[in-house]
Amino acid sequence: MQNQVRRDECLSAHYKHFVSLGFFCSTALELQRIGLRDTSQPFDWLITGNFERIIYIIDHHLGDAKGSILNTKMRQYEMYPSYYYDDRYEISYYHDFTEKLPFCVQLPQVEEKFRLRFQRFYKYINEATLFLRYIRSTDELNYILNHRDYIESTLRKYNSGNRIIYIANSDDITNEIDEYLGIPIFPVAKESSDSVVRMFLEKIPDLKKALLSDAIYPKQKRRQNLAFLKRKKTLSYMKKCCTRVFKKEKHDTIYRHSLIYRSEQDDLGDN
């Protein structure tokens, strides 16, 4: 079975890093939950609806010193004013802006945050990295099928040991899995009340077992990542508590941007 062979190949290697390529937050959260996420990466908390644009960004080394992927023409969600949408790359930013301040005031700080994340991203993927991508739709699946070589060559030009595996809703896989040219896809039955599976590793035990193996990633490093996450959560909680106590400024007015994004439906609710 070509698909099984490719999956085994990807999961039998040793990696320095594990990186989410979206399309939504649960991909990064699942890596984090089992101790494989060792830092913040640019695509972790974004809704990256067009995988082709993400590969384009990586192929052209965009986002760091070569220029921000954010821009002044991003649109504010009509229903959720803290969310912004970038038409150029078809990316939604759910966690980076506030509805209390003008977009132009916030943009420089958000740009700097992502510039640093992209610098780290390109540095990390020069070492052996396993990428994970949750396939959004059948259209995306077809793109992957038709551009497999380009996707893999783009990721491997940074390091020959780089690999990518995919998670896909089983409803989107209409043919036998072996027909997918040996692409390492892990199908998962989506939840009846959702369009995705949030904790997908619980429904793909073979993948979870492989990712928990000491052969793929050192146990000590995994423990360090989990310990760091625990400390970070504690500091975040303390910061929020201090903010509530000492914050003096109050912005009651919701800022309305001149460019509005009116989506037919919310991408993924609260992501």
C-alpha positions as CSV (number, residue, x, y, z in Angstrom):
1,M,0.0,0.0,0.0
2,Q,1.6,3.2,-1.2
3,N,0.0,5.4,1.4
4,Q,0.9,3.1,4.3
5,V,4.5,3.0,3.0
6,R,4.8,6.8,2.9
7,R,3.2,7.2,6.3
8,D,5.6,4.7,7.8
9,E,8.5,6.5,6.1
10,C,7.5,9.8,7.6
11,L,7.0,8.4,11.1
12,S,10.1,6.3,11.2
13,A,12.5,9.3,11.0
14,H,13.9,11.4,13.8
15,Y,12.9,15.1,13.8
16,K,14.2,18.2,15.6
17,H,10.9,20.1,15.2
18,F,7.2,19.6,14.6
19,V,5.4,22.4,12.9
20,S,1.7,23.1,12.2
21,L,0.7,24.4,8.7
22,G,-2.9,24.8,9.7
23,F,-5.5,25.0,8.6
24,F,-6.8,25.8,12.1
25,C,-5.6,26.0,15.6
26,S,-6.2,22.4,16.6
27,T,-3.2,21.2,14.6
28,A,-0.8,23.2,16.8
29,L,-2.8,22.4,19.9
30,E,-2.5,18.6,19.3
31,L,1.2,18.9,18.8
32,Q,1.3,21.0,22.0
33,R,-0.8,18.5,24.0
34,I,1.7,15.7,23.5
35,G,4.8,17.8,24.0
36,L,5.9,18.2,20.4
37,R,5.4,22.0,20.0
38,D,8.6,23.7,21.2
39,T,7.8,27.3,20.2
40,S,5.3,29.7,18.6
41,Q,5.2,29.4,14.8
42,P,3.5,31.7,12.3
43,F,0.7,29.4,11.2
44,D,-0.2,28.0,14.6
45,W,-3.2,30.2,15.5
46,L,-4.4,31.3,12.0
47,I,-7.1,30.1,9.8
48,T,-5.2,29.4,6.6
49,G,-7.9,28.6,4.1
50,N,-5.8,28.3,1.0
51,F,-2.9,25.9,1.3
52,E,-1.5,26.9,-2.0
53,R,-0.9,30.4,-0.6
54,I,0.9,29.0,2.4
55,I,3.2,27.0,0.3
56,Y,3.8,30.1,-1.9
57,I,4.8,32.0,1.3
58,I,7.3,29.3,2.3
59,D,8.6,28.9,-1.2
60,H,9.4,32.6,-1.5
61,H,10.7,32.9,2.0
62,L,8.1,35.6,2.9
63,G,7.1,37.0,6.3
64,D,10.4,37.9,7.9
65,A,13.0,40.4,6.6
66,K,11.7,40.1,3.1
67,G,8.4,41.7,4.0
68,S,5.4,41.2,6.1
69,I,2.5,39.0,4.9
70,L,0.1,41.4,6.7
71,N,-1.0,44.5,4.9
72,T,-3.0,47.7,5.4
73,K,-5.9,46.4,3.2
74,M,-7.0,43.6,5.6
75,R,-10.7,43.5,6.3
76,Q,-12.4,43.4,9.7
77,Y,-15.1,40.7,10.2
78,E,-18.5,42.3,10.4
79,M,-19.8,39.9,13.1
80,Y,-16.5,39.6,15.0
81,P,-14.7,42.9,15.1
82,S,-11.5,41.5,16.7
83,Y,-11.1,39.2,13.7
84,Y,-9.3,40.3,10.5
85,Y,-9.1,38.8,7.0
86,D,-6.3,39.0,4.5
87,D,-7.6,38.6,0.9
88,R,-4.1,38.3,-0.6
89,Y,-3.3,35.0,1.2
90,E,-6.8,34.1,2.4
91,I,-5.8,34.1,6.0
92,S,-8.0,34.9,9.0
93,Y,-6.5,36.4,12.2
94,Y,-8.6,35.5,15.2
95,H,-6.2,36.0,18.0
96,D,-4.0,39.0,17.1
97,F,-6.1,42.1,17.2
98,T,-8.6,43.8,19.5
99,E,-11.8,45.4,18.6
100,K,-11.0,48.3,21.0
101,L,-8.3,50.0,19.1
102,P,-7.9,51.2,15.5
103,F,-6.4,48.7,13.1
104,C,-3.6,51.1,12.0
105,V,-2.5,51.5,15.6
106,Q,-2.3,47.7,16.2
107,L,-0.8,46.7,12.8
108,P,2.9,47.5,13.5
109,Q,3.0,45.5,16.7
110,V,1.3,42.5,15.1
111,E,3.6,42.7,12.1
112,E,6.7,42.6,14.4
113,K,5.3,39.6,16.2
114,F,4.9,37.7,13.0
115,R,8.2,38.8,11.6
116,L,9.9,37.3,14.7
117,R,7.9,34.1,14.3
118,F,8.8,33.8,10.6
119,Q,12.5,34.3,11.4
120,R,12.2,31.5,13.9
121,F,10.3,29.4,11.4
122,Y,12.9,29.6,8.7
123,K,15.7,28.9,11.2
124,Y,13.9,25.8,12.6
125,I,13.0,24.2,9.3
126,N,16.7,24.2,8.3
127,E,16.7,21.3,10.7
128,A,14.7,18.1,10.1
129,T,11.1,19.0,10.6
130,L,7.8,17.1,10.4
131,F,5.0,19.4,9.2
132,L,1.3,18.7,9.9
133,R,-1.6,20.0,7.8
134,Y,-5.3,19.4,8.4
135,I,-6.8,19.3,4.9
136,R,-9.7,21.8,4.7
137,S,-11.7,20.5,1.7
138,T,-11.8,18.3,-1.3
139,D,-10.5,21.2,-3.4
140,E,-7.5,21.4,-1.2
141,L,-7.0,17.6,-1.4
142,N,-7.1,17.9,-5.2
143,Y,-4.5,20.7,-5.1
144,I,-2.2,18.4,-3.0
145,L,-2.7,15.5,-5.4
146,N,-1.8,17.7,-8.4
147,H,1.1,19.5,-6.8
148,R,2.6,16.9,-4.5
149,D,6.1,17.2,-5.9
150,Y,6.1,21.0,-5.7
151,I,4.9,21.0,-2.1
152,E,7.5,18.4,-1.0
153,S,10.4,20.1,-2.9
154,T,9.5,23.5,-1.3
155,L,9.7,22.0,2.2
156,R,12.8,19.9,1.5
157,K,14.8,22.7,0.0
158,Y,15.3,23.9,3.6
159,N,16.4,20.5,4.8
160,S,16.3,17.2,2.9
161,G,14.9,15.5,6.0
162,N,11.7,17.6,6.1
163,R,8.5,15.7,5.7
164,I,4.8,16.5,5.8
165,I,1.8,14.4,6.8
166,Y,-1.9,15.3,6.4
167,I,-5.1,14.8,8.4
168,A,-8.3,14.7,6.3
169,N,-12.0,14.3,7.1
170,S,-12.8,10.8,5.8
171,D,-15.9,12.3,4.1
172,D,-13.5,14.2,1.8
173,I,-11.7,11.1,0.7
174,T,-13.9,9.6,-1.9
175,N,-11.7,7.0,-3.4
176,E,-9.4,4.3,-2.0
177,I,-6.6,5.8,-0.1
178,D,-4.0,4.1,-2.2
179,E,-5.1,6.1,-5.2
180,Y,-3.6,9.2,-3.6
181,L,-0.2,8.5,-5.0
182,G,1.3,7.5,-1.7
183,I,0.6,10.8,0.0
184,P,0.8,10.3,3.8
185,I,-2.9,11.1,4.6
186,F,-4.5,10.0,7.9
187,P,-8.3,10.0,7.5
188,V,-10.5,10.8,10.5
189,A,-14.3,10.7,10.9
190,K,-15.4,14.3,11.7
191,E,-17.7,15.0,14.6
192,S,-21.4,15.2,13.9
193,S,-21.7,18.6,15.4
194,D,-18.6,20.1,13.8
195,S,-16.9,20.4,10.4
196,V,-13.6,19.1,11.8
197,V,-12.1,16.9,14.6
198,R,-10.6,19.1,17.2
199,M,-8.6,16.4,19.1
200,F,-8.0,14.3,16.1
201,L,-5.1,12.3,17.6
202,E,-7.6,10.6,19.9
203,K,-9.3,9.2,16.8
204,I,-6.0,8.2,15.1
205,P,-4.3,6.0,17.7
206,D,-1.6,4.7,15.4
207,L,-0.5,8.3,14.6
208,K,-0.6,9.3,18.2
209,K,1.5,6.2,19.2
210,A,4.1,7.0,16.5
211,L,4.3,10.7,17.6
212,L,4.8,9.6,21.2
213,S,7.7,7.4,20.3
214,D,11.1,8.2,21.7
215,A,12.6,7.3,18.3
216,I,10.9,10.2,16.6
217,Y,11.6,12.8,19.3
218,P,13.5,12.6,22.6
219,K,11.5,12.0,25.7
220,Q,13.5,14.6,27.7
221,K,12.8,17.3,25.1
222,R,9.1,16.4,25.1
223,R,9.1,16.8,28.9
224,Q,10.9,20.2,28.6
225,N,8.3,21.4,26.2
226,L,5.4,20.4,28.5
227,A,7.1,22.0,31.5
228,F,7.6,25.2,29.6
229,L,4.0,25.2,28.5
230,K,2.9,24.8,32.1
231,R,5.0,27.7,33.2
232,K,3.8,29.8,30.4
233,K,0.1,29.2,31.3
234,T,0.9,30.1,34.9
235,L,2.5,33.4,33.8
236,S,-0.3,34.1,31.4
237,Y,-2.9,33.7,34.2
238,M,-0.9,35.9,36.5
239,K,-0.6,38.6,33.8
240,K,-4.4,38.5,33.2
241,C,-5.0,38.9,37.0
242,C,-2.7,41.8,37.2
243,T,-4.2,43.5,34.2
244,R,-7.7,43.3,35.8
245,V,-6.4,44.9,39.0
246,F,-4.2,47.6,37.6
247,K,-5.7,48.4,34.2
248,K,-6.8,52.1,34.2
249,E,-7.7,52.7,30.6
250,K,-11.0,51.6,29.4
251,H,-12.1,51.4,25.8
252,D,-15.9,50.9,25.6
253,T,-16.2,51.9,22.0
254,I,-15.8,49.1,19.4
255,Y,-13.6,50.2,16.5
256,R,-15.1,49.8,13.1
257,H,-12.7,49.5,10.2
258,S,-13.4,51.0,6.9
259,L,-12.9,47.6,5.1
260,I,-15.4,45.0,6.2
261,Y,-15.3,41.2,5.6
262,R,-18.7,39.7,5.3
263,S,-18.4,35.9,5.2
264,E,-21.4,33.7,4.5
265,Q,-20.5,31.7,7.6
266,D,-17.9,31.9,10.3
267,D,-14.9,29.9,9.4
268,L,-14.6,27.8,12.6
269,G,-16.4,29.6,15.3
270,D,-13.9,30.3,18.1
271,N,-11.4,28.1,16.4
